[in-house]
Amino acid sequence: MNVAATQPESADTPAARHARRLFEAVHALTDTGRSFSSAARQLGLDRRTVRKYARARTWHEVVRRPPRRPSTLDPYLDYLQQRWDEGEHSAKILHQELLIKGYLGHYQCVKMAVAPLRRGLPLDEPCERPPSPRQAARWIITDPDRHGPDTAQRLQRLLEHCPELRRTHNLVRQFDAMLDARDAAPLPDWLDQLRASGLAPLAGAATALREDQHAVAQGITTHYNSGVNEGRITDVKLQKRIMGGRAGVPLLRHRVILIAHLRHRYAGGPTAVSR
């Protein structure tokens, strides 16, 4: 039986056409016995992409669907499911009940929401867009006390679905505890955990830190660090980019001194700046 024929036709969108073309090209090679790596080289695709399309039964399984936008009906979806399970299948009556509960939307929205239930499908709940790698990294390195409720919940769900990120998060929190306590005693064991984490980036970081472990320990236990110097260097680079080559060293020097003066002034420190 042709499985593709049993799937409903998706809208003729660029994403659907792209998925269909890739599905057909990948299966034209892999169905003849070609390996994923060989097909990836010939098609100019990543091996993981070829594997995903080759394992799919139809192109509908791999077409990208944008997450549904949240609506005013979302807080009432659980109630709709409950009433449907209790035997109330009239969209008109369900809409009237929601109005009593404070829903301000139109009847048509309720009718469209329960349409999947009539076909034996679950309610079309909104999909959460996964965080970008940079966003996930920022969540992990940020102190948990500074997370808002929504960010904390999303981070928790992310860590539950990805053991590698959960392992990374635990190691980051251990290093943060060393910095807070200014205690470098757990550092050797922490570096061993990095190396044994099974994650190449963390193992590489452990190797680099071991080469200068004494300096790392000093940075943890003392109040002296190069953070201030790094900040000044960042200021100089920023001012250089802002000027865009339109002025020379004298103006750059003047701007850097002015910024340092303002920083000392608003930080409550001395206002005199050496020239």
Phi, psi and chi 1 to 4 in degrees:
 res  aa     phi    psi   chi1   chi2   chi3   chi4
   1 MET       -  138.7 -179.5  179.9   67.8      -
   2 ASN   -78.3  109.7 -172.7    1.2      -      -
   3 VAL   -66.7  -34.5  179.8      -      -      -
   4 ALA   -63.0  -29.6      -      -      -      -
   5 ALA   -71.2  -23.1      -      -      -      -
   6 THR   -82.8  -10.9   64.5      -      -      -
   7 GLN   -87.5  139.1  -65.6  -77.3   -6.1      -
   8 PRO   -66.6  143.2   24.2  -32.6      -      -
   9 GLU   -68.5  128.5  -75.1  -63.2  -36.0      -
  10 SER   -78.8  166.5  -62.0      -      -      -
  11 ALA   -61.9  148.7      -      -      -      -
  12 ASP   -79.4   77.9 -171.4   18.4      -      -
  13 THR  -108.3  162.0   62.4      -      -      -
  14 PRO   -57.3  -37.7  -26.5   33.9      -      -
  15 ALA   -64.8  -39.8      -      -      -      -
  16 ALA   -67.2  -42.9      -      -      -      -
  17 ARG   -64.8  -38.8  -68.6 -167.2  -65.2  -90.4
  18 HIS   -64.4  -45.2  176.5   74.9      -      -
  19 ALA   -63.5  -40.0      -      -      -      -
  20 ARG   -64.9  -43.0 -171.5 -173.6  -56.2  114.5
  21 ARG   -65.4  -43.7  -73.9 -164.0  -61.9  -92.4
  22 LEU   -66.4  -40.8  -80.8 -174.6      -      -
  23 PHE   -59.4  -46.4  178.5   82.6      -      -
  24 GLU   -67.3  -40.3  -66.2  172.4   -8.4      -
  25 ALA   -67.8  -41.5      -      -      -      -
  26 VAL   -66.8  -46.3  168.2      -      -      -
  27 HIS   -69.7  -26.5  -84.2  -91.7      -      -
  28 ALA   -62.8  -27.2      -      -      -      -
  29 LEU   -96.2  -47.6  -63.6  175.6      -      -
  30 THR   -71.8  -28.2   57.6      -      -      -
  31 ASP   -68.6  -17.9  -71.6   -9.9      -      -
  32 THR   -92.8    4.1   60.0      -      -      -
  33 GLY   102.8    0.6      -      -      -      -
  34 ARG   -67.7  144.6  -64.8  -80.6  -67.3  -84.6
  35 SER   -75.2  162.5   66.2      -      -      -
  36 PHE   -61.9  -40.7  -65.5  161.0      -      -
  37 SER   -64.5  -42.3  -61.5      -      -      -
  38 SER   -64.8  -44.0  175.7      -      -      -
  39 ALA   -64.9  -37.1      -      -      -      -
  40 ALA   -64.6  -40.9      -      -      -      -
  41 ARG   -65.0  -41.2  -73.9 -166.9  -62.0  -91.4
  42 GLN   -70.3  -37.0  180.0  168.1  -22.4      -
  43 LEU   -89.9   -9.5  -63.1  174.9      -      -
  44 GLY    71.3   33.3      -      -      -      -
  45 LEU  -115.1  163.9  -60.5  173.0      -      -
  46 ASP   -71.1  145.0 -172.5   89.6      -      -
  47 ARG   -60.6  -35.1 -175.6 -179.9 -178.5  -82.9
  48 ARG   -66.6  -35.1  -70.0  172.2  -64.2 -176.6
  49 THR   -65.6  -43.4  -58.3      -      -      -
  50 VAL   -62.1  -42.7  172.0      -      -      -
  51 ARG   -62.3  -40.6 -178.8  178.3   58.2 -170.6
  52 LYS   -63.3  -44.7  179.0  179.5   69.9  172.6
  53 TYR   -72.6  -33.3  -82.3   83.0      -      -
  54 ALA   -70.0  -32.3      -      -      -      -
  55 ARG   -83.6  -12.9  -68.9  178.9  175.3  177.6
  56 ALA   -76.4  141.0      -      -      -      -
  57 ARG   -80.1  -32.3  -64.8  177.8  -59.5  171.6
  58 THR  -139.5  162.6   70.9      -      -      -
  59 TRP   -70.5  -17.3   63.4  -93.5      -      -
  60 HIS   -63.8  -27.2  -60.9   81.2      -      -
  61 GLU   -73.3  -20.0  -62.6  178.7   11.7      -
  62 VAL  -113.8   -2.3  -70.3      -      -      -
  63 VAL   -68.2  138.2   64.8      -      -      -
  64 ARG   -79.5  125.4  -67.2 -179.6  177.5  178.2
  65 ARG  -113.2  123.0  -63.1 -179.6   57.2 -169.3
  66 PRO   -66.6  145.7   24.5  -33.2      -      -
  67 PRO   -59.7  141.6  -18.8   30.0      -      -
  68 ARG   -69.0  139.3 -178.9  176.5   71.4   78.8
  69 ARG   -72.4  143.2  -66.6 -179.2  178.5  179.2
  70 PRO   -61.6  149.9  -21.0   32.0      -      -
  71 SER  -133.9  170.3   72.3      -      -      -
  72 THR   -68.6  -11.6   55.8      -      -      -
  73 LEU   -85.2  -15.9 -172.9   60.4      -      -
  74 ASP   -54.9  -42.0  -69.1  -17.4      -      -
  75 PRO   -63.9  -13.9  -22.2   33.9      -      -
  76 TYR  -106.9    5.8  -54.9   94.9      -      -
  77 LEU   -64.9  -40.3  -67.6  179.5      -      -
  78 ASP   -61.8  -39.0  -69.9  -20.5      -      -
  79 TYR   -67.3  -40.8  178.2   78.2      -      -
  80 LEU   -60.3  -43.6  -76.4  178.5      -      -
  81 GLN   -63.8  -41.3 -176.7   67.5   60.8      -
  82 GLN   -62.7  -47.0  174.5 -172.1  -20.1      -
  83 ARG   -66.7  -34.8  -65.6  -69.1  -69.9  129.5
  84 TRP   -65.6  -42.6 -173.6  -86.9      -      -
  85 ASP   -65.2  -27.1  -65.8  -20.1      -      -
  86 GLU   -80.2   -7.0  -67.9  173.1   -6.0      -
  87 GLY   108.3    1.6      -      -      -      -
  88 GLU   -89.3  107.2 -177.1   52.5   71.5      -
  89 HIS  -113.8   10.6  -62.3  172.0      -      -
  90 SER   -90.5  117.0  170.9      -      -      -
  91 ALA   -63.2  -32.8      -      -      -      -
  92 LYS   -65.7  -45.5 -176.0  176.0 -178.5  179.3
  93 ILE   -67.4  -40.2  -64.3  177.1      -      -
  94 LEU   -62.3  -39.1  -69.3  172.6      -      -
  95 HIS   -64.2  -41.7  177.3 -109.8      -      -
  96 GLN   -63.5  -38.3  -67.2  173.7  -10.0      -
  97 GLU   -67.2  -37.1  -66.4  179.3    0.5      -
  98 LEU   -68.7  -34.1  -68.0 -177.1      -      -
  99 LEU   -61.1  -38.1  -69.0  177.6      -      -
 100 ILE   -65.4  -32.3  -62.5  174.7      -      -
 101 LYS   -82.6   -3.3  -71.3 -176.1  168.6  -67.6
 102 GLY   110.6    0.8      -      -      -      -
 103 TYR   -69.3  134.3  175.1   63.6      -      -
 104 LEU  -111.1    5.8  -58.0  177.3      -      -
 105 GLY   -81.1  176.8      -      -      -      -
 106 HIS   -85.0  156.8 -165.1  -90.0      -      -
 107 TYR   -59.7  -36.0  154.1   74.8      -      -
 108 GLN   -61.4  -33.6 -166.1   67.1   25.0      -
 109 CYS   -65.1  -40.3  -64.4      -      -      -
 110 VAL   -67.1  -41.0  177.3      -      -      -
 111 LYS   -60.8  -43.3 -179.7  179.8  178.9 -179.2
 112 MET   -69.6  -32.4  -66.3  175.9   61.7      -
 113 ALA   -68.2  -38.0      -      -      -      -
 114 VAL   -88.1   -2.9  -60.7      -      -      -
 115 ALA   -57.9  -43.5      -      -      -      -
 116 PRO   -60.7  -31.7  -23.2   33.9      -      -
 117 LEU   -64.6  -33.5  -64.5  175.7      -      -
 118 ARG   -67.6  -23.5  -59.4 -173.1 -173.1  -78.2
 119 ARG   -98.3    9.3  -58.9 -166.1  -60.3  -89.6
 120 GLY    78.5   18.6      -      -      -      -
 121 LEU  -104.5  158.7  -59.3  174.4      -      -
 122 PRO   -73.0  163.8   26.1  -34.2      -      -
 123 LEU   -60.1  143.5  -75.8  171.5      -      -
 124 ASP   -81.0   83.0 -172.8   16.8      -      -
 125 GLU   -79.7  152.2  -61.7 -177.1   -1.5      -
 126 PRO   -64.9  140.6   22.7  -32.9      -      -
 127 CYS   -93.0  140.5  -60.8      -      -      -
 128 GLU   -88.5  126.8 -176.5  177.3   72.7      -
 129 ARG   -69.9  127.8 -173.6 -177.7  -63.2  -84.0
 130 PRO   -66.2  148.7   23.7  -33.0      -      -
 131 PRO   -71.4  154.0   27.4  -35.0      -      -
 132 SER   -73.4  161.5   65.4      -      -      -
 133 PRO   -56.3  -39.5  -27.2   35.3      -      -
 134 ARG   -66.3  -40.0  177.7  173.2  -63.6 -176.8
 135 GLN   -66.4  -41.4 -172.4  177.7   28.3      -
 136 ALA   -63.6  -40.0      -      -      -      -
 137 ALA   -63.8  -39.5      -      -      -      -
 138 ARG   -65.7  -38.9 -174.6  167.6   63.4 -110.3
 139 TRP   -62.3  -39.6  -70.2   -8.1      -      -
 140 ILE   -71.2  -41.2  -70.6  174.1      -      -
 141 ILE   -84.6  -11.4   65.2  176.4      -      -
 142 THR   -79.2  140.7  -60.2      -      -      -
 143 ASP   -58.2  132.2 -169.4  -72.0      -      -
 144 PRO   -55.8  -30.6  -25.3   33.8      -      -
 145 ASP   -68.3  -16.3  -66.2  -23.6      -      -
 146 ARG   -95.7   -0.9  -59.7 -179.4   60.8 -176.4
 147 HIS   -79.4  138.7  -74.4  -46.9      -      -
 148 GLY   -75.0  168.8      -      -      -      -
 149 PRO   -58.4  -42.2  -23.0   33.0      -      -
 150 ASP   -66.9  -44.7  179.8   65.9      -      -
 151 THR   -63.8  -41.0  -59.2      -      -      -
 152 ALA   -61.6  -40.7      -      -      -      -
 153 GLN   -68.0  -42.3  -66.5  175.6    5.7      -
 154 ARG   -66.0  -39.3  -65.1 -171.6   63.9 -174.6
 155 LEU   -64.0  -41.1  175.0   60.0      -      -
 156 GLN   -61.5  -43.8 -177.0   61.0   33.5      -
 157 ARG   -64.1  -39.0  -70.5 -165.4  -66.6  -90.5
 158 LEU   -63.4  -44.1 -179.9   66.6      -      -
 159 LEU   -68.3  -31.7  -61.1 -178.9      -      -
 160 GLU   -68.1  -30.6  -69.8  174.2   -5.5      -
 161 HIS   -92.4  -10.5  -75.0   82.1      -      -
 162 CYS  -134.4   98.9 -175.8      -      -      -
 163 PRO   -60.0  -33.8  -21.0   31.6      -      -
 164 GLU   -63.7  -43.1  -68.2   81.9    2.9      -
 165 LEU   -69.0  -35.0  -73.2 -178.3      -      -
 166 ARG   -63.6  -40.4 -177.4  171.9   62.9 -109.1
 167 ARG   -63.8  -42.6 -157.4  175.5  -48.4  145.1
 168 THR   -63.5  -42.6  -56.7      -      -      -
 169 HIS   -60.8  -42.7  179.7  -95.0      -      -
 170 ASN   -63.7  -40.5  -66.9  -23.4      -      -
 171 LEU   -67.6  -38.6  -69.5  168.3      -      -
 172 VAL   -63.5  -41.9  169.2      -      -      -
 173 ARG   -66.3  -34.1  -62.0  -88.4   61.3   82.9
 174 GLN   -64.8  -42.1  -68.8  178.4   33.4      -
 175 PHE   -67.0  -37.8 -171.9   76.8      -      -
 176 ASP   -62.4  -37.7 -176.7   62.4      -      -
 177 ALA   -65.7  -37.3      -      -      -      -
 178 MET   -63.3  -40.7  -76.1 -171.2  -80.4      -
 179 LEU   -66.1  -42.3  -68.9  176.1      -      -
 180 ASP   -63.8  -40.6  -72.6  -17.2      -      -
 181 ALA   -87.2   -7.9      -      -      -      -
 182 ARG    50.7   47.6  -65.8 -164.1  177.1  -79.8
 183 ASP  -125.1  112.5 -179.2   12.7      -      -
 184 ALA   -94.6    4.1      -      -      -      -
 185 ALA   -59.4  -40.1      -      -      -      -
 186 PRO   -77.0   -0.1  -13.0   28.3      -      -
 187 LEU   -60.3  -47.6 -178.8   60.9      -      -
 188 PRO   -58.7  -44.3  -24.6   35.5      -      -
 189 ASP   -65.3  -36.6  179.3   63.4      -      -
 190 TRP   -64.9  -39.7 -177.2   77.3      -      -
 191 LEU   -65.8  -36.3  -69.0  175.1      -      -
 192 ASP   -63.3  -38.7  -69.2  -21.9      -      -
 193 GLN   -65.8  -39.2  -67.7 -176.2   56.2      -
 194 LEU   -58.9  -47.0  -80.3 -173.3      -      -
 195 ARG   -65.7  -34.1 -169.4  173.0 -173.9   85.4
 196 ALA   -92.2    7.9      -      -      -      -
 197 SER   -70.5  -20.2   64.1      -      -      -
 198 GLY    81.1    5.8      -      -      -      -
 199 LEU  -110.0  119.2  -56.7  174.1      -      -
 200 ALA   -58.2  -43.9      -      -      -      -
 201 PRO   -60.9  -40.0  -24.1   34.8      -      -
 202 LEU   -69.9  -38.8  -62.7 -175.2      -      -
 203 ALA   -64.1  -38.6      -      -      -      -
 204 GLY   -65.1  -38.6      -      -      -      -
 205 ALA   -64.5  -38.3      -      -      -      -
 206 ALA   -62.8  -41.9      -      -      -      -
 207 THR   -62.4  -43.3  -58.9      -      -      -
 208 ALA   -65.9  -39.6      -      -      -      -
 209 LEU   -70.1  -33.5  -68.1  175.5      -      -
 210 ARG   -65.8  -31.7  -77.4 -170.6 -173.4  -80.3
 211 GLU   -64.1  -25.1  -66.3  176.7   -3.9      -
 212 ASP  -132.7   44.5 -153.0    5.8      -      -
 213 GLN   -63.2  -35.7 -175.6  171.2  -23.6      -
 214 HIS   -62.7  -42.9  177.5   70.5      -      -
 215 ALA   -66.2  -36.8      -      -      -      -
 216 VAL   -64.1  -42.5  175.7      -      -      -
 217 ALA   -63.4  -39.6      -      -      -      -
 218 GLN   -65.0  -38.4  -70.0  -64.5  -46.6      -
 219 GLY   -65.5  -29.8      -      -      -      -
 220 ILE   -77.7  -40.4  -66.8  174.7      -      -
 221 THR   -91.0  -20.1   57.3      -      -      -
 222 THR  -109.6  168.0   67.1      -      -      -
 223 HIS   -87.6   -5.8  -66.0  -86.5      -      -
 224 TYR   -90.9  132.7  -57.0  101.7      -      -
 225 ASN  -157.3  172.7   58.9   70.1      -      -
 226 SER   -94.3   13.9   61.3      -      -      -
 227 GLY   -59.8  -40.5      -      -      -      -
 228 VAL   -64.7  -44.7  175.3      -      -      -
 229 ASN   -62.6  -41.4  -68.2  -27.4      -      -
 230 GLU   -62.0  -38.5  -65.6  -65.1  -23.2      -
 231 GLY   -63.1  -40.6      -      -      -      -
 232 ARG   -65.8  -40.9  -59.7  -61.1 -176.3  -93.4
 233 ILE   -62.6  -41.0  -66.8  171.8      -      -
 234 THR   -61.9  -39.8  -59.8      -      -      -
 235 ASP   -59.8  -46.1  -81.0  -14.1      -      -
 236 VAL   -62.1  -45.4  173.7      -      -      -
 237 LYS   -63.2  -39.4  -69.2 -179.3  177.6  179.3
 238 LEU   -64.2  -46.5  175.5   61.9      -      -
 239 GLN   -64.1  -36.7  -65.1  -55.1  -42.0      -
 240 LYS   -63.2  -40.6 -175.9  178.1  179.0 -179.2
 241 ARG   -70.6  -37.4  -66.8 -170.7 -176.0  101.3
 242 ILE   -62.0  -41.1  -70.7  176.0      -      -
 243 MET   -71.5  -23.3  -67.6 -167.9  -58.3      -
 244 GLY    58.7   32.5      -      -      -      -
 245 GLY    76.6   11.0      -      -      -      -
 246 ARG   -85.4   -5.5  -65.8 -170.7  -65.2  -88.3
 247 ALA  -144.9  165.9      -      -      -      -
 248 GLY   -97.5 -163.4      -      -      -      -
 249 VAL   -63.4  -39.0  174.3      -      -      -
 250 PRO   -57.9  -43.6  -27.0   36.3      -      -
 251 LEU   -69.2  -38.5  179.0   57.3      -      -
 252 LEU   -61.2  -44.1  175.7   60.9      -      -
 253 ARG   -61.2  -43.1  178.5  176.9 -179.2  -85.1
 254 HIS   -62.1  -42.0  178.5   75.6      -      -
 255 ARG   -69.2  -40.0  -69.2  175.9   66.9  104.4
 256 VAL   -64.8  -42.3  171.1      -      -      -
 257 ILE   -65.2  -39.7  -67.9  175.6      -      -
 258 LEU   -63.6  -42.9  177.2   60.2      -      -
 259 ILE   -64.2  -42.0  -71.2  176.3      -      -
 260 ALA   -62.6  -38.9      -      -      -      -
 261 HIS   -63.2  -44.7  176.4   77.5      -      -
 262 LEU   -66.4  -37.2  -67.1  174.4      -      -
 263 ARG   -63.9  -45.5 -177.0 -174.2  -64.2  108.6
 264 HIS   -64.5  -36.5  -78.5  -76.9      -      -
 265 ARG   -66.5  -48.9  177.3 -179.9  178.9 -178.1
 266 TYR   -81.5  -12.7  -70.5  104.7      -      -
 267 ALA   -88.7   -3.2      -      -      -      -
 268 GLY    84.0   10.1      -      -      -      -
 269 GLY   -91.5 -168.6      -      -      -      -
 270 PRO   -66.2  145.3   22.1  -32.0      -      -
 271 THR   -96.9  -14.0   56.5      -      -      -
 272 ALA   -74.9  132.1      -      -      -      -
 273 VAL  -123.0  126.4 -179.6      -      -      -
 274 SER   -68.7  143.1   60.9      -      -      -
 275 ARG  -108.8      -  -65.2 -177.6  179.0  -85.1
